[in-house]
Amino acid sequence: MNRAWRYQKLHTYIMALLMFVATGYGATSLAAALPSFSATASGTTNSLTLAATYNIADADVGRNGNIYLGFNFQQQWYFNNGPGWVPFIGGIVPIYATAPLANGTVVVVRNADLSSLAGGQLYAGYGLTESDMLANGKYGMVYTVVTATPATLAPVLLGTSGNFVILAKTGISTVPTSAVTGNIGLSPAAASFITGFALTADPTNVSSTSTQVVGGGKVYAANYVAPTPTNLTTAVLDMQAAYTDAAGRPTPDHLNLGSGNIGGLSLAPGLYSWGSTVSIPSNVTISGGPNAVWIFQMSGDLIMSSATRITLSGGAQAKNIFWQVAGQTTIGTTAHFEGIILSQTAITLQTGATMNGRALAQSMVALDSATITQPAP
């Protein structure tokens, strides 16, 4: 470690994840003849509690000095200045605390998700001055963040609701011209609550067609001829069961990631949970193999900004991506979305939005010149 500790600014969510909670510097043991530094960790990378311990050299105990905490990730550096992490771009290294030197421990993170920082290294150091720390080796690397290994996650079973690209209970609307590839279903509301599609009933009145429903898809409503009403009742019950399954999955791999802002992130397979609204203000990548599963639980809304994209990489498939939304879902103008939305209320695709997946809503689905394509089986 030397004055070359430098880094460029990473996304601000990384700094939020690495805020320190100090526990003080009270003496905990006899002073060591030489300085030493260590760390203890508990939990997993996805929910880590990490503490750094300082043993002050005999000659320095009681002298007024500085405590330093640094984190290096991909040759970029952060230092903690007490209130939080700040970038080091040269000059004086930020000081974590100034006090009479004594052995002590600092809780670095508590139940924090550091999975996006795999390979990053935590340093601890002290000195009467910065020069004293650097020149006399009063510092050490105490912890390296390891790669998280999430448990295998089973997909959410959709049952017969998986026969529909759009399924809703109270209404389905479009501002023409939209394009829906796959079946549309509405129950218990009647076909009169499917608006903007210019429906044409088939001769048996079991289903309807629309020029906006393509790829062989048909439109079904609760007041059509049997067996459609019974089939739709079953599909709605399956949709609600799938929502309950997704919402009830325990022990998330990632808790409140980004405080609900996941813009700019690359999301590995696993269970994600937020006690809030989730926003996607910039592009997101969902990265994993063809059999990997993602479940996103949120107690608020899901809001995707206009002209943003969700991109799949590594073979990830939309059929294995589940968004459980307790509030409403809004996909912004010209945005592109991937995955299956299980919404307890409404789903809205604004003008020109596109979606590869399914919109399964316990109230209504609204399209505005939007495109929804059912995922590959």
N, C-alpha and C positions, 0 to 999 in steps of 0.2 A: 504494500500500500504506500503511496506517495502523493505528491501534489498533483499528479496526473489523474487523480480520481475525477472523472468527468462523465457526463452523459447528456443526451438530448431528451427533451421532455417526452414521456410516454403519455398515453391516454390518462385523463385525470382519475378514472375509476381505479387504476392501479394504486395511486397514492391513497385513495380512500380505503382500499383494502389493507394497506400497510400502516395505518395510524397506530401509534404506540399508546398503551395505557400504562403509565408509570406506577410502580409500587413503592418507590422511595429507595433510599440508599443507606438505611440503617445498618450498622455493623452486624454481620451474621456469623463471623468466625474469626479466628486469629489471622492477622495479616500474613501474607505469603512473603517469602524472601524475594521472590521474583514475581512480576505481574503475570497473571494467566487469565484466560477468558474461555468460557464454555457456554453451551446452550442446552436446554432440555425441551423436548417436544412431546406433545400428546395429541391423540386423534389422528386423522388422515389429512392429506394435502387439501382435500375439499372442505375440511372443518378442523383447522389446526390451531392449537394453542402453543405458543413458542415463547420461551423466556431466556434472556441473556444474563449471564452471571459474570461479575467482575471480581477478581482477587487482586488487591492493590499491593504493590511491593512495599516491604517494610519501611523503606526510606521515604515513601510518599504518603503513608497513612497520616491523615490529619492535616495535610497541607492543602491549601486552596488550589483547586484544579478544575479541569473540564472533562466531561464525559462526552464521548462521540459515538454515534450509531450510524452506520452506513449500509446501503444495500446496492449491490451491483447486479444488473440484469442486462445481458447481451452487450457488455462493455459500456453500459450507461449507468450513471451513478445518481443515487438519492442520498441525502443526509437528513436526519431528523433534527429540527431546531427547537424541539419542545412542543410547540403547538401541532406540528405535523411535518410531513416530508417536503423538502424543497429541492429543486435542481441545483447541482453544483456545476457551474460554468467557469470556474476559475476564481482566484482570490482566496479569501479566508474560508476555511472549512466551517460550515455551520456547526454550532455547539448544541448538544442535546440539553446539558445542564451544567451549571457551575456551582460547586459546593466543596466543603472539606472532604477530602477523598477517604472513602471507607468501602470495605467489601459490601456488595449488594447485588440485587437482582432486579431486572426490569422485564415486565411482561410485554413482549413485542407485539404479538397478536393474540386474540382470544376467539376461538371458534370461527376463524376466518377462512375464506376460500382463496387459496393461493395457487390453484391449478393452472392459471394462465401465466404463472411466473416460474415454471419449472426450470431449474438450472440456475436461478438467481441465488446470490450468496449474501448472507448477513455478516457484517463485521462489527466488532465492538472494540473500543479503545478509550484510553484516557491519557491525560498529560497535564503538566503544569501549564504548558502552552501547546499550541499545535506543533511547533518545531520539536518540543520535547517528546511528544508522542511519536512523531515520524522518525526522528533521529535515533531514538532509543528503543524502538520496537515495542512500544507499549500499546499494541493492538493485535487483533487476530481475527481470522475468519472462523465463525463459530457454527454456521449452519448453511446447508445447501438445500434449496427447495427441490423435492423429488417429484417425478411425474405421478399424477394421480391415476389410479386404476379403478374406474368405476365398476360396480357390480353389474352383472348381466341383467338387463331390464327387459321384461316381457312386454310385447306390444299390447295396446288397448284393443279389446275385441269389440267390433262394431255390430256384430250380428247382422240382421237384415237391414239396418240403417246404412250399411256399407253398399247397398244396392242403389243408393241415391248420391248424386253429386251435390244436390241441394235438398235439404229436408227441414221443414219448419212446421210450427203449430198454428200460428195466427195469420200469417200472410207472406206472400212472395211477390215482389214487384220488380219491374224493370223500366228504365227510361231507354227506349230503343235507340240504337240497336245493340243489344248484348249478344253474346254467344256462349251457350252452355252445352258442353259435351257430356252427356249422361242424363240420367233420369232426374226429374223434379217431383217431390212429393209434399203434400200439405194435408195435415190432419191435427186437430178435429175440424179446422175451418174448411169451408166449402170452396169450390172452384172460383166463385165470384171474388174471393180474396187473393186470387192469382191475377195480377194486373199488369198490363203493358205487353203481354205476350201474344195477343190475338190468337187465342186457342181455337183449334179445330177438333171437335170430338170425333173419335173413331165410330164406326157403325154400331158397335156394341155398347158404347159409352163406358167402357172399362178404363179408358185413358184418352188423352188428347195429344195433339201435336202442335208444334209452333215452329215457325221459320227461325226463331232464335234458339231453339233446342235442337242441336245437331248431333251427328255421329250416331244416329239410330236411337237417341234418347227420346223418352216420352214423358208426359206430364200426368200425374195422378193426384186426385183430390178425394176427400172423405165422402163426398156425396155422389161419387161415381158408382157404377154397378159392381156387385160382388164378383170376384173376391177382393176388389180394391180396398174397401173400407177396413176389412179385417187385416189385410196385409199392411196397411198404413198404421193401424193401431199397434201392431207388433213392432213395426220399424221405429215408431216413436218411443215405445217402451225400451227398445234396444238402444236407441240414442241416449235416453236418460240413464240407462244402466252404464253405458260407456262413459258418460260424463262423471257419474259417481265413482266408477273405477279409477279414472284418471285423477280425480280430485282427492281420492283417498289413498293414493300411493304414499307410503311412509318413508322416512329417512332420506331426504333429498341429498344428492351429491353436491348441489350448489344451492345455497340459501341466500335470497335477496341479492343475487349477483348484480353488480353495477347500480345498486339501489333502485332497480327497475328500469334503468336505461341500458339497453343492450346494443345500442348502435355501435358499429365498428368492430364487434367481437366475432371471433371464430368459436363456434359452440360445438364441443365434443359430445359424444353420446352420453346420456344419463338423465337423471331426474332433477329438474330445476323447479324451485318454488319461490314465490314472492308473496308477501302479505300486502300487496299494493298493486297499483296499475303498472303495466309494462309498456314502455315506449320503444319504438324502433325509429330514431330520427336519422339514421344513416345506414348504409349497407351492412348486412349481416351474412356471414358464411356459416352453414351447417355442415360440419365435416366429419365423416365417418364411413364405415363400410356399408355394403348393401343390406346387411342383416342387422345393423345397429339401430337402436331405438332411442328416441328423444321424447320426453314428456315434460311439458311446460305448464306448471300450475300457477294460477294468479288469482288473487282474491278481488282484484279490481278489473279495469278495462284493459284491452289490448289496442294500442294506437300505433299505426304504421304511417309515417310521414309520406307526403307526396314524393314521387320520383325516386323512391328508394327500392332496393331489391334484397330479397333473400336468395342466396345462391347456394346450391348443393355441390359438395366436392367429395372426392374419395369413394364415389359410388353410393352415397347417401340417397335414400328414396323417400319421396313425399308420403308414401303410404305408411311409413314408420315414424312420422313426426306428428305429435299430438299436442294441440294447444287447448288446454282447459281454461276457459275464461268465465269467471263468475259474473263479470259485468258484460259490457257490450264490446264488439270488435269493429274497428274502423280501419279499412285499408285505403290509404290516400290515393289521390289522383295519380294515375299512370304508375303506381307502385306495383311490384310483383311479389307475390306471396307463395310460400311453399308449405304444404302440410294440411292436416285435418283439424278444422276448428270445431271444438265442442263448446258452444256458448250457451250460457244459462239465459241470456237475453237475445239481443239482436246482433246481426252481422250485416255490415254495410260495405260495399265495394264502390268507391267513388269513381268519377268519370275516368274511363280508360284504364282502370285497374285490372290486373290479371292475376289469376290464381291457379296453381296446379295442386289440386287437393279436393277437399270436400267442405262444404259450409253446412253444418248441422246445428240448428238453432232451436232453442226452446221457446222462442217467440217468432220473430220474422227475419227474412233475408231481403235486402234491397240492393239492386244493381243499377248502375248508371253507365250505360254503354260499356259494360265490363265483360270480361271473359273468364269463365271458370271451366277448367278441364279436369276430369276425374283422373286420379293418379294411375300409373301403370300397375297392373296386378302383381 
